[in-house]
C-alpha cells in the first residue's frame, strides 16, 4: 500500500517545481483547484489550512478534465462618471 502524499499548497508547488522547474502552475491555481474541489484536500487544525493530495494534484495536471475549458468572461462595464 502506497502512502498518500499530503502537502500544504505552497509545499505542493515546491514539490511540483522539483519535478518540473519550468512549470507555469502557480500557488493561486493550486488553491483554486482545492477551493473548487477539483483536487482532494483535508482541513487541518481549525480548518483554515488544508492539506492537498499531491498525487491527485499531479494526476489532475497530467490529465485535466476536458469540460473545464477556461473561457474569458468578457469585459466588465466601467462607469462613465468622470
MOTA-V820949 format. One record per backbone hydrogen bond with DSSP energy under -1.0 kcal/mol. NH is the residue of the N-H (numbers start at 1). CO is the residue of the C=O. If there is no record, write none. Layout:
NH:CO  NH:CO
//
This chain:
7:52  12:8  13:9  14:10  15:11  16:12  17:13  18:14  19:15  20:16  23:20  30:26  31:27  32:28  33:29  34:30  35:31  36:32  38:33  39:33  42:51  44:49  47:44  51:42  52:7  53:40  54:5  54:52  57:53  58:54  59:55  60:56  61:57  62:58  63:59  82:80
//
